[in-house]
Amino acid sequence: MRPNAMTQMDYHYTTKKSGPSTIENAPIKLKVCGMNKNTTEIAGLRPDYLGFIFWEKSKRHFTGPMPPVPHTVRKVGVFVDARIQTVVERIQDHDLLLVQLHGSETPEYCAELKLKVKHIGIIKVFSIKNEFDFGILKPYETVCDFFLFDTKGKLPGGNGYAFDWEVLKDYPSTKPYFLSGGIGLNEVDSLKKFMTRPEAKYCHAIDVNSKFEIEPGLKDVEKVKEFKRVLSIE
């Protein structure tokens, strides 16, 4: 097995609830996205995931080389309607363990990518504003490992504001998901309340980005450290 490869254990959820724990009675996981200028420092805080954006229009576009990242931190490549061969090349170049698909990628696209890179975990992103048709998720159930719910905005991610999490009360799936969109230290109390609600049962990780930046791609180490502490993400 590849180091850090996705295993079935990563997807096993329990109905037992205890505080903010959702997966195997472990604390909620953390993904820091938009990494670029101080990856080594943030990796040293040992978040569960680090996201690297391979979309040229992004202010956080990552071009490498990849700094050393601890084996316990999973590297996620973020793509927007990229050619499958391009995604495969970035996976190989940077030893990515997951890809996050932020565009209009189809279930067929996801299935083809899985065939080409069997070890890869796929996170499919869906953007939400005030409402969402969860029927859209069904064709992706068998070809993706995670969903990610983000705020619908001008850009595919990094818009800096949250959607109404109340929408997730209608979540029909058992697929683990990432919660994203404008989450910062000011949202800690709201997050703690959200994690006590039934719709948070399958929330696998919190995804943060722009609210922890000094400038695009440069994260505030102390803010990330504090966020981990107050949410007991270890």
C-alpha atoms as an extended CHARMM CRD file, in Angstrom:
* protein
*
       234  EXT
         1         1  MET       CA              0.0000000000        0.0000000000        0.0000000000  PROA      1               0.0000000000
         2         2  ARG       CA              1.2360000000        3.5030000000       -0.7990000000  PROA      2               0.0000000000
         3         3  PRO       CA              2.0900000000        5.6770000000        2.2210000000  PROA      3               0.0000000000
         4         4  ASN       CA             -1.0730000000        7.4480000000        3.3910000000  PROA      4               0.0000000000
         5         5  ALA       CA             -3.1890000000        5.5850000000        0.8070000000  PROA      5               0.0000000000
         6         6  MET       CA             -6.9170000000        5.8210000000        1.3440000000  PROA      6               0.0000000000
         7         7  THR       CA             -8.3100000000        2.8150000000        3.1570000000  PROA      7               0.0000000000
         8         8  GLN       CA            -11.8230000000        1.6590000000        3.8590000000  PROA      8               0.0000000000
         9         9  MET       CA            -11.3460000000        2.7600000000        7.4540000000  PROA      9               0.0000000000
        10        10  ASP       CA            -11.3360000000        6.3680000000        6.2740000000  PROA      10              0.0000000000
        11        11  TYR       CA            -14.9510000000        6.0910000000        5.2370000000  PROA      11              0.0000000000
        12        12  HSD       CA            -16.4110000000        4.1570000000        8.1870000000  PROA      12              0.0000000000
        13        13  TYR       CA            -18.7710000000        6.2670000000       10.2440000000  PROA      13              0.0000000000
        14        14  THR       CA            -20.5240000000        5.4140000000       13.4600000000  PROA      14              0.0000000000
        15        15  THR       CA            -23.9380000000        6.4720000000       14.6790000000  PROA      15              0.0000000000
        16        16  LYS       CA            -22.4890000000        7.0970000000       18.1290000000  PROA      16              0.0000000000
        17        17  LYS       CA            -22.0270000000       10.7940000000       18.7620000000  PROA      17              0.0000000000
        18        18  SER       CA            -19.7360000000       12.4190000000       21.3080000000  PROA      18              0.0000000000
        19        19  GLY       CA            -19.2270000000       16.1680000000       21.0680000000  PROA      19              0.0000000000
        20        20  PRO       CA            -17.6890000000       17.2270000000       17.7530000000  PROA      20              0.0000000000
        21        21  SER       CA            -16.5280000000       13.7050000000       16.8730000000  PROA      21              0.0000000000
        22        22  THR       CA            -18.0220000000       12.2200000000       13.7400000000  PROA      22              0.0000000000
        23        23  ILE       CA            -15.7050000000        9.5760000000       12.3560000000  PROA      23              0.0000000000
        24        24  GLU       CA            -14.6980000000        6.5740000000       14.4520000000  PROA      24              0.0000000000
        25        25  ASN       CA            -15.1690000000        8.7720000000       17.5400000000  PROA      25              0.0000000000
        26        26  ALA       CA            -12.1890000000       10.8790000000       16.4220000000  PROA      26              0.0000000000
        27        27  PRO       CA            -12.1490000000       14.6860000000       16.3050000000  PROA      27              0.0000000000
        28        28  ILE       CA            -13.2620000000       16.3780000000       13.1210000000  PROA      28              0.0000000000
        29        29  LYS       CA            -10.4280000000       16.6190000000       10.6070000000  PROA      29              0.0000000000
        30        30  LEU       CA             -8.8570000000       19.7570000000        9.1580000000  PROA      30              0.0000000000
        31        31  LYS       CA             -7.9080000000       20.6590000000        5.6000000000  PROA      31              0.0000000000
        32        32  VAL       CA             -5.9420000000       23.8310000000        4.8890000000  PROA      32              0.0000000000
        33        33  CYS       CA             -6.3340000000       24.7400000000        1.2310000000  PROA      33              0.0000000000
        34        34  GLY       CA             -4.6290000000       27.1940000000       -1.0990000000  PROA      34              0.0000000000
        35        35  MET       CA             -1.1240000000       26.2870000000        0.0710000000  PROA      35              0.0000000000
        36        36  ASN       CA              1.7650000000       28.0010000000       -1.6610000000  PROA      36              0.0000000000
        37        37  LYS       CA              4.1410000000       30.3410000000        0.1600000000  PROA      37              0.0000000000
        38        38  ASN       CA              4.6610000000       28.7740000000        3.6140000000  PROA      38              0.0000000000
        39        39  THR       CA              3.7050000000       25.1420000000        3.1500000000  PROA      39              0.0000000000
        40        40  THR       CA              6.4400000000       23.8020000000        5.4280000000  PROA      40              0.0000000000
        41        41  GLU       CA              5.2880000000       25.8940000000        8.3940000000  PROA      41              0.0000000000
        42        42  ILE       CA              1.6300000000       24.8860000000        8.0340000000  PROA      42              0.0000000000
        43        43  ALA       CA              2.5390000000       21.2500000000        7.4100000000  PROA      43              0.0000000000
        44        44  GLY       CA              4.4210000000       21.3730000000       10.7100000000  PROA      44              0.0000000000
        45        45  LEU       CA              1.0980000000       21.9530000000       12.4840000000  PROA      45              0.0000000000
        46        46  ARG       CA              0.0020000000       18.5270000000       11.1740000000  PROA      46              0.0000000000
        47        47  PRO       CA             -3.3990000000       19.2690000000        9.6360000000  PROA      47              0.0000000000
        48        48  ASP       CA             -4.9700000000       16.1510000000        8.1380000000  PROA      48              0.0000000000
        49        49  TYR       CA             -4.9750000000       17.5530000000        4.5920000000  PROA      49              0.0000000000
        50        50  LEU       CA             -3.1640000000       20.2680000000        2.6660000000  PROA      50              0.0000000000
        51        51  GLY       CA             -4.7210000000       21.5530000000       -0.5580000000  PROA      51              0.0000000000
        52        52  PHE       CA             -2.6780000000       22.7410000000       -3.5550000000  PROA      52              0.0000000000
        53        53  ILE       CA             -4.5370000000       24.5600000000       -6.3350000000  PROA      53              0.0000000000
        54        54  PHE       CA             -3.5700000000       23.6170000000       -9.8980000000  PROA      54              0.0000000000
        55        55  TRP       CA             -5.8970000000       26.1080000000      -11.5790000000  PROA      55              0.0000000000
        56        56  GLU       CA             -3.9690000000       28.8550000000      -13.3600000000  PROA      56              0.0000000000
        57        57  LYS       CA             -6.6140000000       31.5380000000      -12.7940000000  PROA      57              0.0000000000
        58        58  SER       CA             -6.3560000000       31.2120000000       -9.0180000000  PROA      58              0.0000000000
        59        59  LYS       CA             -4.3670000000       33.7330000000       -6.9690000000  PROA      59              0.0000000000
        60        60  ARG       CA             -3.1130000000       30.6850000000       -5.0580000000  PROA      60              0.0000000000
        61        61  HSD       CA             -2.0180000000       28.7200000000       -8.1300000000  PROA      61              0.0000000000
        62        62  PHE       CA              0.6830000000       26.2320000000       -7.1030000000  PROA      62              0.0000000000
        63        63  THR       CA              3.5410000000       25.6240000000       -9.5260000000  PROA      63              0.0000000000
        64        64  GLY       CA              5.9980000000       23.7340000000       -7.3030000000  PROA      64              0.0000000000
        65        65  PRO       CA              8.4130000000       22.4280000000       -6.3860000000  PROA      65              0.0000000000
        66        66  MET       CA              6.6220000000       20.6050000000       -3.5770000000  PROA      66              0.0000000000
        67        67  PRO       CA              8.2090000000       21.2350000000       -0.1630000000  PROA      67              0.0000000000
        68        68  PRO       CA              8.6370000000       18.2710000000        2.1930000000  PROA      68              0.0000000000
        69        69  VAL       CA              5.3370000000       17.3330000000        3.8300000000  PROA      69              0.0000000000
        70        70  PRO       CA              5.0230000000       14.8220000000        6.7110000000  PROA      70              0.0000000000
        71        71  HSD       CA              3.6070000000       11.4340000000        5.7010000000  PROA      71              0.0000000000
        72        72  THR       CA              0.6980000000       11.9380000000        8.0970000000  PROA      72              0.0000000000
        73        73  VAL       CA             -0.4890000000       14.9630000000        6.0970000000  PROA      73              0.0000000000
        74        74  ARG       CA             -2.3770000000       14.0490000000        2.9270000000  PROA      74              0.0000000000
        75        75  LYS       CA             -1.7440000000       16.2110000000       -0.1170000000  PROA      75              0.0000000000
        76        76  VAL       CA             -4.8170000000       17.2010000000       -2.1320000000  PROA      76              0.0000000000
        77        77  GLY       CA             -4.6350000000       18.5860000000       -5.6690000000  PROA      77              0.0000000000
        78        78  VAL       CA             -7.4100000000       21.0380000000       -6.5430000000  PROA      78              0.0000000000
        79        79  PHE       CA             -8.4940000000       21.1460000000      -10.1990000000  PROA      79              0.0000000000
        80        80  VAL       CA            -11.1430000000       22.9760000000      -12.2340000000  PROA      80              0.0000000000
        81        81  ASP       CA            -12.2300000000       21.1780000000      -15.4260000000  PROA      81              0.0000000000
        82        82  ALA       CA             -8.6800000000       20.0510000000      -16.1670000000  PROA      82              0.0000000000
        83        83  ARG       CA             -7.8120000000       17.4200000000      -18.7570000000  PROA      83              0.0000000000
        84        84  ILE       CA             -7.6050000000       14.0100000000      -17.1190000000  PROA      84              0.0000000000
        85        85  GLN       CA             -4.0440000000       13.5410000000      -18.3740000000  PROA      85              0.0000000000
        86        86  THR       CA             -3.0660000000       16.8400000000      -16.7200000000  PROA      86              0.0000000000
        87        87  VAL       CA             -4.5330000000       15.6500000000      -13.4130000000  PROA      87              0.0000000000
        88        88  VAL       CA             -2.6810000000       12.3370000000      -13.7210000000  PROA      88              0.0000000000
        89        89  GLU       CA              0.5930000000       14.1640000000      -14.3520000000  PROA      89              0.0000000000
        90        90  ARG       CA              0.1670000000       16.4390000000      -11.3150000000  PROA      90              0.0000000000
        91        91  ILE       CA             -0.6720000000       13.3930000000       -9.1550000000  PROA      91              0.0000000000
        92        92  GLN       CA              2.5580000000       11.7550000000      -10.2670000000  PROA      92              0.0000000000
        93        93  ASP       CA              4.6620000000       14.9260000000      -10.0680000000  PROA      93              0.0000000000
        94        94  HSD       CA              3.6440000000       15.7550000000       -6.4970000000  PROA      94              0.0000000000
        95        95  ASP       CA              2.6340000000       12.3560000000       -5.0580000000  PROA      95              0.0000000000
        96        96  LEU       CA             -0.9220000000       13.5100000000       -4.4310000000  PROA      96              0.0000000000
        97        97  LEU       CA             -3.2410000000       11.2050000000       -2.5150000000  PROA      97              0.0000000000
        98        98  LEU       CA             -6.5060000000       12.9750000000       -3.2950000000  PROA      98              0.0000000000
        99        99  VAL       CA             -7.8940000000       15.2730000000       -5.9440000000  PROA      99              0.0000000000
       100       100  GLN       CA            -10.5640000000       17.8920000000       -5.3690000000  PROA      100             0.0000000000
       101       101  LEU       CA            -12.6760000000       18.5570000000       -8.4520000000  PROA      101             0.0000000000
       102       102  HSD       CA            -14.0740000000       22.0860000000       -8.3750000000  PROA      102             0.0000000000
       103       103  GLY       CA            -15.5660000000       22.3770000000      -11.8370000000  PROA      103             0.0000000000
       104       104  SER       CA            -18.3090000000       20.6730000000      -13.8490000000  PROA      104             0.0000000000
       105       105  GLU       CA            -16.5800000000       17.2740000000      -13.8980000000  PROA      105             0.0000000000
       106       106  THR       CA            -19.0590000000       14.4820000000      -14.6730000000  PROA      106             0.0000000000
       107       107  PRO       CA            -19.4370000000       11.0990000000      -12.9580000000  PROA      107             0.0000000000
       108       108  GLU       CA            -17.8700000000        9.5940000000      -16.0960000000  PROA      108             0.0000000000
       109       109  TYR       CA            -14.8430000000       11.8680000000      -15.6600000000  PROA      109             0.0000000000
       110       110  CYS       CA            -14.4530000000       10.7040000000      -12.0450000000  PROA      110             0.0000000000
       111       111  ALA       CA            -14.7600000000        7.0480000000      -13.0410000000  PROA      111             0.0000000000
       112       112  GLU       CA            -12.1340000000        7.4180000000      -15.7670000000  PROA      112             0.0000000000
       113       113  LEU       CA             -9.7370000000        9.1260000000      -13.3630000000  PROA      113             0.0000000000
       114       114  LYS       CA            -10.1950000000        6.2770000000      -10.8730000000  PROA      114             0.0000000000
       115       115  LEU       CA             -9.3360000000        3.7730000000      -13.5810000000  PROA      115             0.0000000000
       116       116  LYS       CA             -6.1490000000        5.6270000000      -14.4920000000  PROA      116             0.0000000000
       117       117  VAL       CA             -4.9700000000        6.2130000000      -10.8970000000  PROA      117             0.0000000000
       118       118  LYS       CA             -6.4580000000        3.5110000000       -8.7230000000  PROA      118             0.0000000000
       119       119  HSD       CA             -5.0960000000        4.7490000000       -5.4010000000  PROA      119             0.0000000000
       120       120  ILE       CA             -6.4530000000        8.2740000000       -5.7220000000  PROA      120             0.0000000000
       121       121  GLY       CA             -9.2140000000        9.5830000000       -3.4750000000  PROA      121             0.0000000000
       122       122  ILE       CA            -11.7220000000       11.8600000000       -5.2090000000  PROA      122             0.0000000000
       123       123  ILE       CA            -13.4370000000       14.8220000000       -3.5390000000  PROA      123             0.0000000000
       124       124  LYS       CA            -16.2250000000       16.2710000000       -5.7040000000  PROA      124             0.0000000000
       125       125  VAL       CA            -17.1830000000       19.8470000000       -4.9130000000  PROA      125             0.0000000000
       126       126  PHE       CA            -20.7260000000       21.2170000000       -5.0080000000  PROA      126             0.0000000000
       127       127  SER       CA            -21.4620000000       24.9090000000       -4.4890000000  PROA      127             0.0000000000
       128       128  ILE       CA            -24.4040000000       26.0830000000       -2.3960000000  PROA      128             0.0000000000
       129       129  LYS       CA            -26.0150000000       29.4700000000       -1.9660000000  PROA      129             0.0000000000
       130       130  ASN       CA            -29.4470000000       29.4780000000       -0.3220000000  PROA      130             0.0000000000
       131       131  GLU       CA            -30.7180000000       26.1080000000       -1.5310000000  PROA      131             0.0000000000
       132       132  PHE       CA            -29.4330000000       22.9470000000       -3.2010000000  PROA      132             0.0000000000
       133       133  ASP       CA            -30.8400000000       20.0080000000       -5.1640000000  PROA      133             0.0000000000
       134       134  PHE       CA            -29.2830000000       17.0010000000       -3.4310000000  PROA      134             0.0000000000
       135       135  GLY       CA            -30.4990000000       14.7580000000       -6.2450000000  PROA      135             0.0000000000
       136       136  ILE       CA            -27.4210000000       15.9540000000       -8.1470000000  PROA      136             0.0000000000
       137       137  LEU       CA            -25.2510000000       13.8550000000       -5.8410000000  PROA      137             0.0000000000
       138       138  LYS       CA            -26.6550000000       10.4390000000       -6.7030000000  PROA      138             0.0000000000
       139       139  PRO       CA            -24.6530000000        9.7410000000       -9.9120000000  PROA      139             0.0000000000
       140       140  TYR       CA            -21.4320000000       10.5500000000       -8.0340000000  PROA      140             0.0000000000
       141       141  GLU       CA            -22.0300000000        8.1840000000       -5.1090000000  PROA      141             0.0000000000
       142       142  THR       CA            -20.0910000000        5.2590000000       -6.5720000000  PROA      142             0.0000000000
       143       143  VAL       CA            -17.2510000000        7.2060000000       -8.2340000000  PROA      143             0.0000000000
       144       144  CYS       CA            -16.2470000000        9.6700000000       -5.4870000000  PROA      144             0.0000000000
       145       145  ASP       CA            -14.8730000000        9.1360000000       -2.0020000000  PROA      145             0.0000000000
       146       146  PHE       CA            -15.9790000000       12.4280000000       -0.4920000000  PROA      146             0.0000000000
       147       147  PHE       CA            -18.2230000000       15.3630000000       -1.2910000000  PROA      147             0.0000000000
       148       148  LEU       CA            -17.2890000000       18.9500000000       -0.4440000000  PROA      148             0.0000000000
       149       149  PHE       CA            -19.8640000000       21.6850000000        0.0530000000  PROA      149             0.0000000000
       150       150  ASP       CA            -18.6430000000       25.2080000000       -0.6230000000  PROA      150             0.0000000000
       151       151  THR       CA            -20.2060000000       28.6450000000       -1.0590000000  PROA      151             0.0000000000
       152       152  LYS       CA            -21.3830000000       29.5330000000       -4.5530000000  PROA      152             0.0000000000
       153       153  GLY       CA            -19.5360000000       32.6770000000       -5.6230000000  PROA      153             0.0000000000
       154       154  LYS       CA            -17.7020000000       34.3650000000       -8.4820000000  PROA      154             0.0000000000
       155       155  LEU       CA            -14.7640000000       31.9650000000       -8.1630000000  PROA      155             0.0000000000
       156       156  PRO       CA            -14.6500000000       28.1900000000       -7.5840000000  PROA      156             0.0000000000
       157       157  GLY       CA            -13.4990000000       28.4810000000       -3.9620000000  PROA      157             0.0000000000
       158       158  GLY       CA            -11.7340000000       31.0860000000       -1.8290000000  PROA      158             0.0000000000
       159       159  ASN       CA            -14.6380000000       33.5530000000       -1.8760000000  PROA      159             0.0000000000
       160       160  GLY       CA            -14.4190000000       34.2240000000        1.8630000000  PROA      160             0.0000000000
       161       161  TYR       CA            -18.0310000000       33.8290000000        2.9680000000  PROA      161             0.0000000000
       162       162  ALA       CA            -20.1680000000       30.9640000000        4.2210000000  PROA      162             0.0000000000
       163       163  PHE       CA            -23.3720000000       29.4540000000        2.8850000000  PROA      163             0.0000000000
       164       164  ASP       CA            -26.3240000000       28.6540000000        5.1370000000  PROA      164             0.0000000000
       165       165  TRP       CA            -25.3890000000       25.3000000000        6.7150000000  PROA      165             0.0000000000
       166       166  GLU       CA            -29.0650000000       24.7680000000        7.5150000000  PROA      166             0.0000000000
       167       167  VAL       CA            -29.3850000000       23.5560000000        3.9150000000  PROA      167             0.0000000000
       168       168  LEU       CA            -27.4860000000       20.4020000000        4.8960000000  PROA      168             0.0000000000
       169       169  LYS       CA            -30.3550000000       19.2190000000        7.0830000000  PROA      169             0.0000000000
       170       170  ASP       CA            -31.6860000000       17.6210000000        3.8780000000  PROA      170             0.0000000000
       171       171  TYR       CA            -28.4260000000       15.7600000000        3.1520000000  PROA      171             0.0000000000
       172       172  PRO       CA            -29.6260000000       12.3240000000        1.9540000000  PROA      172             0.0000000000
       173       173  SER       CA            -26.3230000000       10.4780000000        1.7160000000  PROA      173             0.0000000000
       174       174  THR       CA            -23.9680000000        8.5570000000        3.9870000000  PROA      174             0.0000000000
       175       175  LYS       CA            -20.9940000000        9.7870000000        1.9660000000  PROA      175             0.0000000000
       176       176  PRO       CA            -18.5250000000       11.6800000000        4.2130000000  PROA      176             0.0000000000
       177       177  TYR       CA            -18.1680000000       15.3270000000        3.2770000000  PROA      177             0.0000000000
       178       178  PHE       CA            -15.9310000000       18.3550000000        3.7750000000  PROA      178             0.0000000000
       179       179  LEU       CA            -17.5310000000       21.6110000000        4.9510000000  PROA      179             0.0000000000
       180       180  SER       CA            -16.0180000000       24.6730000000        3.2950000000  PROA      180             0.0000000000
       181       181  GLY       CA            -16.7000000000       28.3060000000        2.4870000000  PROA      181             0.0000000000
       182       182  GLY       CA            -15.6690000000       31.3560000000        4.5180000000  PROA      182             0.0000000000
       183       183  ILE       CA            -14.7980000000       29.4800000000        7.7130000000  PROA      183             0.0000000000
       184       184  GLY       CA            -12.5270000000       31.3230000000       10.1460000000  PROA      184             0.0000000000
       185       185  LEU       CA            -12.0170000000       31.8770000000       13.8490000000  PROA      185             0.0000000000
       186       186  ASN       CA            -15.2050000000       33.9360000000       14.0530000000  PROA      186             0.0000000000
       187       187  GLU       CA            -17.1810000000       30.8650000000       12.9510000000  PROA      187             0.0000000000
       188       188  VAL       CA            -15.9590000000       28.5800000000       15.7550000000  PROA      188             0.0000000000
       189       189  ASP       CA            -19.0960000000       28.9130000000       17.8950000000  PROA      189             0.0000000000
       190       190  SER       CA            -21.3380000000       28.3020000000       14.8810000000  PROA      190             0.0000000000
       191       191  LEU       CA            -19.2540000000       25.2740000000       13.9160000000  PROA      191             0.0000000000
       192       192  LYS       CA            -19.5350000000       23.7840000000       17.3880000000  PROA      192             0.0000000000
       193       193  LYS       CA            -23.3070000000       24.1690000000       17.2720000000  PROA      193             0.0000000000
       194       194  PHE       CA            -23.4270000000       22.6910000000       13.7670000000  PROA      194             0.0000000000
       195       195  MET       CA            -21.4530000000       19.6420000000       14.8710000000  PROA      195             0.0000000000
       196       196  THR       CA            -24.1290000000       18.7570000000       17.4220000000  PROA      196             0.0000000000
       197       197  ARG       CA            -26.8430000000       18.5950000000       14.7670000000  PROA      197             0.0000000000
       198       198  PRO       CA            -27.8950000000       15.4540000000       12.8520000000  PROA      198             0.0000000000
       199       199  GLU       CA            -26.7700000000       16.8430000000        9.4900000000  PROA      199             0.0000000000
       200       200  ALA       CA            -23.1920000000       16.9530000000       10.8160000000  PROA      200             0.0000000000
       201       201  LYS       CA            -23.0590000000       13.1960000000       11.3050000000  PROA      201             0.0000000000
       202       202  TYR       CA            -21.1570000000       12.6640000000        8.0470000000  PROA      202             0.0000000000
       203       203  CYS       CA            -19.0640000000       15.8300000000        8.2040000000  PROA      203             0.0000000000
       204       204  HSD       CA            -15.5630000000       14.4240000000        7.8310000000  PROA      204             0.0000000000
       205       205  ALA       CA            -13.4760000000       17.6050000000        7.7790000000  PROA      205             0.0000000000
       206       206  ILE       CA            -13.4920000000       21.3920000000        7.9010000000  PROA      206             0.0000000000
       207       207  ASP       CA            -11.8380000000       23.0570000000        4.9150000000  PROA      207             0.0000000000
       208       208  VAL       CA            -10.2960000000       26.5080000000        5.4940000000  PROA      208             0.0000000000
       209       209  ASN       CA             -8.5400000000       28.9260000000        3.2000000000  PROA      209             0.0000000000
       210       210  SER       CA             -8.9160000000       32.6830000000        2.7410000000  PROA      210             0.0000000000
       211       211  LYS       CA             -9.7850000000       33.6010000000        6.3420000000  PROA      211             0.0000000000
       212       212  PHE       CA             -6.4250000000       32.2410000000        7.4920000000  PROA      212             0.0000000000
       213       213  GLU       CA             -4.3160000000       34.2280000000        5.0430000000  PROA      213             0.0000000000
       214       214  ILE       CA             -1.9440000000       37.1470000000        5.3280000000  PROA      214             0.0000000000
       215       215  GLU       CA             -2.0530000000       37.3010000000        1.5320000000  PROA      215             0.0000000000
       216       216  PRO       CA             -3.1730000000       34.7590000000       -1.0960000000  PROA      216             0.0000000000
       217       217  GLY       CA             -1.1970000000       31.5700000000       -0.5780000000  PROA      217             0.0000000000
       218       218  LEU       CA              0.5020000000       32.7970000000        2.6240000000  PROA      218             0.0000000000
       219       219  LYS       CA             -1.2140000000       31.3720000000        5.7060000000  PROA      219             0.0000000000
       220       220  ASP       CA             -1.2100000000       32.8700000000        9.1820000000  PROA      220             0.0000000000
       221       221  VAL       CA              0.4450000000       30.1240000000       11.2420000000  PROA      221             0.0000000000
       222       222  GLU       CA             -0.8230000000       31.4030000000       14.5890000000  PROA      222             0.0000000000
       223       223  LYS       CA             -4.4220000000       31.5970000000       13.3680000000  PROA      223             0.0000000000
       224       224  VAL       CA             -4.3040000000       28.0390000000       12.0370000000  PROA      224             0.0000000000
       225       225  LYS       CA             -2.7620000000       26.8620000000       15.3050000000  PROA      225             0.0000000000
       226       226  GLU       CA             -5.4930000000       28.6070000000       17.3090000000  PROA      226             0.0000000000
       227       227  PHE       CA             -8.2300000000       27.1580000000       15.1030000000  PROA      227             0.0000000000
       228       228  LYS       CA             -6.9310000000       23.6500000000       15.7240000000  PROA      228             0.0000000000
       229       229  ARG       CA             -6.8320000000       24.3140000000       19.4450000000  PROA      229             0.0000000000
       230       230  VAL       CA            -10.3320000000       25.7230000000       19.8900000000  PROA      230             0.0000000000
       231       231  LEU       CA            -11.9360000000       23.0090000000       17.8000000000  PROA      231             0.0000000000
       232       232  SER       CA             -9.8010000000       20.2880000000       19.4000000000  PROA      232             0.0000000000
       233       233  ILE       CA             -8.5210000000       19.2270000000       15.9910000000  PROA      233             0.0000000000
       234       234  GLU       CA             -5.3890000000       17.2440000000       16.6750000000  PROA      234             0.0000000000
